[in-house]
Amino acid sequence: NIADATGSDAGAFIFDEDDGDRVVGLSEPWRERLLVFKGPTPGSVHQIGGTSPVTFTKGVVFRQAAPCVANAAIITTSNDIFWMSRYGLHSLTATQKYGDTEEAYISFPVQNQFNQLNTARLNQAVGFYNPTRNIIGWAAPSGTSAQNDTVFVFHYLLGFWSIWTFTDFNPASFMLALDPLA
């Protein structure tokens, strides 16, 4: 029963309940896994795998990860999962490969600009993915702004960054619309 989560296939997943964190967000399904991001303090990433309630598995991807700031700041692509923390912008594959050090942040080249964001308002950050342009990005508030007025855009194949700033336009969400005739 979807209204009360009961039935033979209903259950609960508990992820390190005594760590002081809460579930902040979930990735989209990725390589037959669903990633669960916890925060706001030590931060951790967990995974749920399997294709049916009978085959579900649960595991830790890593602990002491830079915690994700918002569910809308998680970007799932075909090759990676990206997220924003209060420390920078992260890639799951880079974090697994190099550890959660500042040099492994994908935002390292634009870290000075990232550090100028309004950290008290990062929970309203939103991300986007455009597979036809090979870019991902996040909108977040800068300085003392209460609205998302800065967009960090990353070309993930070439490793190039662009930073867009707006004065009269504050993106609160993104949508990708493809012309079916093009």
N, C-alpha and C positions, 0 to 999 in steps of 0.2 A: 504494500500500500504506500504509494508515494506521499500521501498526506501525513502519515505518521511514521514512516521508515520502519515498518514491520513487515515480516514475511520470512520465508525460508532463506532468501538470499540477502537479507539485511544484516548489517554488522557495524562495528565501529573500529576505527584505526586510532591508536594512541601513539603519539610521537614524543618521546622524552618529556613526560608530563611534569616532571619536577625541575626543569631547567629554567623556569621563570619566563619563558617565551610563549608566544601564541602563534597560531597559524596566520600568516600575513597574506599568502597567496598561493595559487596553483598554476603550474604551466598548462599549456594545452598538451594533449597526448603527444608524446615524442618517443619514437623507437620502442613502442609498446610499453612505455612507462609514463607515469604521471608524477611530476616533481612537486613536492610540498615545501614551501619556503616558510621558515619560522623566524621570528624576531620579536622585539626590537633590540635585545641586548646581545647575548653571545652570538645568536644567529646559527642556523643549521639548515641543511637541505636534505630531505628524505625522499624516497621514491616508493611508489606503489607499482608493481609489475603484475603481469598476468592478463589473461583475456576473459576470465569468468570468475565468479565468486569462489569456485573450487580451486582455481590456480592462482589467486591473488597472493602476492608476496609483499613484504614491507621491509625496507632497509634504509640505512643511513648512507647518503652520498658523501657528506662531510659535515663536521661540526666546526664551531668557531669560524663560520663563514661571515663575511660582511652581510649583515641582514638586509633583506629586501625592504624597501620603504612602502610599497603599495602593490596590490594585485595588478593594477593597470600598468605598473612599471616592469612587468615580466613580459618578455618578447620571446616567443617560440618560433624558430625557423626550422627548415628541413635539416640543417646541420648542427645547430647549437641552440642553447637557451641563454638569453641575456637578461640582466636585471640591474636596477639602480639601487644602490645603498647610499647611506649618508656620506660614505667615503669615496665613492666613484661609481663607474659603470663596469659591469663584470660580464664575463663569458664563462659558461659552465666548463667548456673544454679547456680554456686557459687556466681556470682555477684548479681543475683536476690535474693538469699537467705541471703547473709551476707552484701551486699553493696559493694561499690568499695573501700575497704580498703586494705592496703598492706597485711594483714593477710589472706584475701580472695583470693589473687592471687594464682593460682595453682603453680606459679614459686617460691613461698616463700622458699621452701627448697634449691633452686639453685639460689637464688636472688643475692648472691655475684658474681657468675659466669656471670649471666645475666648483672649485672652492668658493667662488663668489655667489653661489646660489643661496637662496633663503632656506637654510636647513630646517627651520621650524615648520616650513610648508611643503617639504618634499613628499609628504603623504598624498598630495594631490597630483603628483607626477603621472604622466601617461606616456605610453610608448606606442610605436607603430613599426610595421614591417611591410616593405614593398619588394616582393620577390622579383618583379620585372626590372627593377632598377638596382637590385642587390644592396639596398640600404635598409637600415633600421634607425630609429631615433627616439628621443625622449623630449617632451616638453616639461619644463619646470620653472618655478619662479626665481628670479634673480634678486640679489640684494635684499631690499626690504619689501619687494613686491609681494602682493597677496595673490596675484594671478600668474598663470604660466605665460611668461613673456620671452623665454629663451628656449630654443630647440637645438639639441645636440644631434647631428645627423652623422652616421657612420657608414661608410661604404665597406662592408665586411670582407669583400674579396680583395680589395686593393689596400685596405687599412687606412683610408683617408677620412679626415674629419671635416665637417662644416658646422659652423655655429650660426644660427639664424636668431636675430633679436627683433622683437616687435614692439611698437609703441602703442598702437591702437587696436591690436588684435591679440587675444589671449586664448590660445587653443586649450580646450578642456577635454577634447576627445579627437580621435582621428578616424577616418574612413578611407578605404581604398576602393575606388570604383574603376573597373576595367571596362572599356568599350568592347562589347562582344563582336562588333563588326570590324574592329581594327586588327 
